[in-house]
Amino acid sequence: MHTVARFVRTMLALPLLLILAACATGPRISSDSDPTADFSRYRSFAFYSPLAIESQGYTTLTSARIKAAARAQMESRGYVYDEKSPDLWVNLNAYMQEKTDVVNTPEVDYDYYYSYRARRYVAVPYWRDRTEVYRYTEGTLNVDLVDAAGNRLVWEGVAVGRVARTKPEERAARIDAAIADIFARYPYRAGSGTAVAKP
């Protein structure tokens, strides 16, 4: 009887395990672009001033790492860094928000009563919901590419995911990976208006 109860509990826990596994795969990435923008005109870039991520008026260790990762991604696509007259402004923003998840999981348990007819104890299953509340921090990282001449947004990439406490070296690797994931959605190279096919 206990084996059946364990099997039922295991089968009910599988959906919850799949949900948790999906959350651990990385941030959700989205992007959007201005369909009227001529990306073939863009060959150079610089960072917007002041950067949204440096709203306090100074560079932090995190903002410096994000800037370095974004610059590396732009330069890997052939864009030249030009502070004096860039074609594109790169603006960066990051913020965190406290979130709550409430998970209701059905589970089965058993009551036992003595059956005089059967002359033994009989297990009677009953169902109930187990409610668990999880609090976590969600981080959002934005990369905006702004047409410098027209001062208008032409492309935006966003990464959203759970933030975990990490060591400084792990944090740097996660920043680099998140920026790379965002730019994987940017389909253009410097001076080319033709989107590069994704592998």
One Martini backbone bead per residue (centre of mass of N, CA, C, O) as a GRO file, in nm:
protein
  199
    1MET     BB    1   0.058   0.063  -0.020
    2HIS     BB    2   0.308   0.251   0.006
    3THR     BB    3   0.399   0.224  -0.292
    4VAL     BB    4   0.157   0.366  -0.418
    5ALA     BB    5   0.190   0.637  -0.274
    6ARG     BB    6   0.474   0.699  -0.385
    7PHE     BB    7   0.397   0.696  -0.685
    8VAL     BB    8   0.189   0.923  -0.677
    9ARG     BB    9   0.380   1.143  -0.565
   10THR     BB   10   0.583   1.133  -0.799
   11MET     BB   11   0.383   1.206  -1.031
   12LEU     BB   12   0.303   1.486  -0.901
   13ALA     BB   13   0.607   1.609  -0.898
   14LEU     BB   14   0.698   1.634  -1.198
   15PRO     BB   15   0.588   1.914  -1.286
   16LEU     BB   16   0.756   2.072  -1.080
   17LEU     BB   17   1.036   1.984  -1.182
   18LEU     BB   18   1.002   2.103  -1.469
   19ILE     BB   19   0.969   2.396  -1.384
   20LEU     BB   20   1.243   2.423  -1.237
   21ALA     BB   21   1.418   2.345  -1.482
   22ALA     BB   22   1.328   2.581  -1.667
   23CYS     BB   23   1.442   2.812  -1.477
   24ALA     BB   24   1.757   2.700  -1.506
   25THR     BB   25   1.832   2.772  -1.823
   26GLY     BB   26   1.770   3.086  -1.821
   27PRO     BB   27   1.706   3.356  -1.979
   28ARG     BB   28   1.475   3.562  -2.118
   29ILE     BB   29   1.455   3.649  -2.463
   30SER     BB   30   1.418   3.970  -2.627
   31SER     BB   31   1.313   4.153  -2.933
   32ASP     BB   32   1.334   4.475  -3.116
   33SER     BB   33   1.249   4.661  -3.421
   34ASP     BB   34   1.284   4.900  -3.665
   35PRO     BB   35   1.153   4.869  -3.987
   36THR     BB   36   1.271   5.166  -4.094
   37ALA     BB   37   1.554   5.099  -4.048
   38ASP     BB   38   1.897   5.162  -4.167
   39PHE     BB   39   2.157   4.942  -4.100
   40SER     BB   40   2.371   5.025  -4.327
   41ARG     BB   41   2.455   5.311  -4.176
   42TYR     BB   42   2.595   5.142  -3.948
   43ARG     BB   43   2.950   5.165  -3.800
   44SER     BB   44   2.914   5.314  -3.522
   45PHE     BB   45   2.991   5.368  -3.160
   46ALA     BB   46   2.846   5.458  -2.838
   47PHE     BB   47   2.783   5.573  -2.525
   48TYR     BB   48   2.545   5.680  -2.353
   49SER     BB   49   2.473   6.013  -2.202
   50PRO     BB   50   2.360   5.883  -1.956
   51LEU     BB   51   2.351   5.590  -1.829
   52ALA     BB   52   2.101   5.406  -1.693
   53ILE     BB   53   2.299   5.227  -1.507
   54GLU     BB   54   2.422   5.534  -1.413
   55SER     BB   55   2.215   5.712  -1.222
   56GLN     BB   56   2.434   5.804  -0.991
   57GLY     BB   57   2.702   5.912  -1.173
   58TYR     BB   58   2.857   5.625  -1.175
   59THR     BB   59   3.082   5.369  -1.189
   60THR     BB   60   3.056   5.030  -1.169
   61LEU     BB   61   3.147   4.711  -1.173
   62THR     BB   62   2.894   4.619  -1.331
   63SER     BB   63   2.878   4.840  -1.551
   64ALA     BB   64   3.160   4.785  -1.665
   65ARG     BB   65   3.102   4.492  -1.753
   66ILE     BB   66   2.863   4.551  -1.941
   67LYS     BB   67   3.014   4.742  -2.131
   68ALA     BB   68   3.235   4.545  -2.219
   69ALA     BB   69   3.041   4.333  -2.338
   70ALA     BB   70   2.901   4.521  -2.545
   71ARG     BB   71   3.153   4.610  -2.696
   72ALA     BB   72   3.244   4.328  -2.789
   73GLN     BB   73   2.987   4.271  -2.957
   74MET     BB   74   3.006   4.508  -3.152
   75GLU     BB   75   3.300   4.454  -3.258
   76SER     BB   76   3.232   4.160  -3.364
   77ARG     BB   77   3.035   4.324  -3.588
   78GLY     BB   78   3.229   4.584  -3.691
   79TYR     BB   79   3.217   4.803  -3.489
   80VAL     BB   80   3.314   5.135  -3.413
   81TYR     BB   81   3.461   5.321  -3.177
   82ASP     BB   82   3.292   5.659  -3.141
   83GLU     BB   83   3.261   5.940  -2.946
   84LYS     BB   84   3.211   6.185  -3.150
   85SER     BB   85   3.054   6.016  -3.423
   86PRO     BB   86   2.810   5.821  -3.391
   87ASP     BB   87   2.555   5.615  -3.516
   88LEU     BB   88   2.540   5.474  -3.227
   89TRP     BB   89   2.369   5.430  -2.935
   90VAL     BB   90   2.445   5.278  -2.618
   91ASN     BB   91   2.208   5.147  -2.395
   92LEU     BB   92   2.192   5.068  -2.037
   93ASN     BB   93   1.994   4.838  -1.831
   94ALA     BB   94   1.926   4.762  -1.474
   95TYR     BB   95   1.701   4.552  -1.275
   96MET     BB   96   1.520   4.478  -0.970
   97GLN     BB   97   1.268   4.230  -0.852
   98GLU     BB   98   1.033   4.130  -0.641
   99LYS     BB   99   0.902   3.794  -0.614
  100THR     BB  100   0.613   3.562  -0.640
  101ASP     BB  101   0.549   3.214  -0.584
  102VAL     BB  102   0.262   2.999  -0.632
  103VAL     BB  103   0.230   2.652  -0.535
  104ASN     BB  104   0.006   2.395  -0.635
  105THR     BB  105  -0.005   2.060  -0.495
  106PRO     BB  106  -0.118   1.763  -0.544
  107GLU     BB  107  -0.207   1.520  -0.286
  108VAL     BB  108  -0.177   1.205  -0.129
  109ASP     BB  109  -0.360   1.030   0.124
  110TYR     BB  110  -0.420   0.827   0.427
  111ASP     BB  111  -0.679   0.650   0.574
  112TYR     BB  112  -0.767   0.439   0.855
  113TYR     BB  113  -0.994   0.161   0.884
  114TYR     BB  114  -1.209  -0.057   1.040
  115SER     BB  115  -1.333  -0.358   0.891
  116TYR     BB  116  -1.570  -0.584   0.979
  117ARG     BB  117  -1.617  -0.724   0.711
  118ALA     BB  118  -1.295  -0.766   0.647
  119ARG     BB  119  -1.119  -0.783   0.911
  120ARG     BB  120  -0.969  -0.496   0.855
  121TYR     BB  121  -0.762  -0.261   0.746
  122VAL     BB  122  -0.841   0.036   0.552
  123ALA     BB  123  -0.751   0.226   0.281
  124VAL     BB  124  -0.818   0.585   0.237
  125PRO     BB  125  -0.816   0.811   0.000
  126TYR     BB  126  -0.693   1.157  -0.015
  127TRP     BB  127  -0.718   1.494  -0.120
  128ARG     BB  128  -0.472   1.763  -0.150
  129ASP     BB  129  -0.331   2.084  -0.110
  130ARG     BB  130  -0.011   2.216  -0.164
  131THR     BB  131   0.128   2.522  -0.043
  132GLU     BB  132   0.382   2.729  -0.199
  133VAL     BB  133   0.616   2.993  -0.120
  134TYR     BB  134   0.816   3.196  -0.343
  135ARG     BB  135   1.102   3.396  -0.315
  136TYR     BB  136   1.237   3.632  -0.559
  137THR     BB  137   1.477   3.759  -0.793
  138GLU     BB  138   1.434   3.978  -1.069
  139GLY     BB  139   1.613   4.033  -1.369
  140THR     BB  140   1.687   4.319  -1.587
  141LEU     BB  141   1.826   4.349  -1.926
  142ASN     BB  142   1.915   4.629  -2.130
  143VAL     BB  143   1.945   4.692  -2.491
  144ASP     BB  144   2.009   4.997  -2.665
  145LEU     BB  145   1.964   5.119  -3.000
  146VAL     BB  146   2.056   5.448  -3.119
  147ASP     BB  147   1.994   5.688  -3.332
  148ALA     BB  148   2.191   5.963  -3.337
  149ALA     BB  149   2.059   6.155  -3.548
  150GLY     BB  150   1.740   6.088  -3.452
  151ASN     BB  151   1.695   5.993  -3.161
  152ARG     BB  152   1.623   5.665  -3.201
  153LEU     BB  153   1.493   5.366  -3.164
  154VAL     BB  154   1.602   5.047  -3.337
  155TRP     BB  155   1.695   4.856  -3.085
  156GLU     BB  156   1.598   4.573  -2.863
  157GLY     BB  157   1.725   4.401  -2.569
  158VAL     BB  158   1.607   4.130  -2.346
  159ALA     BB  159   1.672   4.013  -2.008
  160VAL     BB  160   1.508   3.754  -1.805
  161GLY     BB  161   1.581   3.663  -1.456
  162ARG     BB  162   1.713   3.497  -1.207
  163VAL     BB  163   1.869   3.590  -0.904
  164ALA     BB  164   2.185   3.499  -0.778
  165ARG     BB  165   2.414   3.425  -0.557
  166THR     BB  166   2.750   3.531  -0.629
  167LYS     BB  167   3.049   3.535  -0.734
  168PRO     BB  168   3.232   3.757  -0.903
  169GLU     BB  169   3.319   3.557  -1.134
  170GLU     BB  170   3.031   3.454  -1.190
  171ARG     BB  171   2.900   3.725  -1.253
  172ALA     BB  172   3.070   3.793  -1.502
  173ALA     BB  173   2.984   3.543  -1.668
  174ARG     BB  174   2.678   3.612  -1.667
  175ILE     BB  175   2.695   3.880  -1.810
  176ASP     BB  176   2.829   3.782  -2.069
  177ALA     BB  177   2.602   3.578  -2.139
  178ALA     BB  178   2.362   3.777  -2.150
  179ILE     BB  179   2.476   3.962  -2.371
  180ALA     BB  180   2.513   3.739  -2.582
  181ASP     BB  181   2.212   3.657  -2.593
  182ILE     BB  182   2.108   3.927  -2.690
  183PHE     BB  183   2.299   3.955  -2.951
  184ALA     BB  184   2.184   3.697  -3.092
  185ARG     BB  185   1.927   3.889  -3.187
  186TYR     BB  186   2.132   4.047  -3.360
  187PRO     BB  187   2.142   4.047  -3.729
  188TYR     BB  188   2.379   4.260  -3.761
  189ARG     BB  189   2.624   4.435  -3.944
  190ALA     BB  190   2.840   4.649  -4.029
  191GLY     BB  191   2.699   4.801  -4.314
  192SER     BB  192   2.441   4.601  -4.286
  193GLY     BB  193   2.093   4.536  -4.390
  194THR     BB  194   2.139   4.230  -4.363
  195ALA     BB  195   2.033   3.962  -4.224
  196VAL     BB  196   2.160   3.720  -4.030
  197ALA     BB  197   2.159   3.400  -4.016
  198LYS     BB  198   2.071   3.165  -3.801
  199PRO     BB  199   2.208   2.858  -3.684
   0.00000   0.00000   0.00000
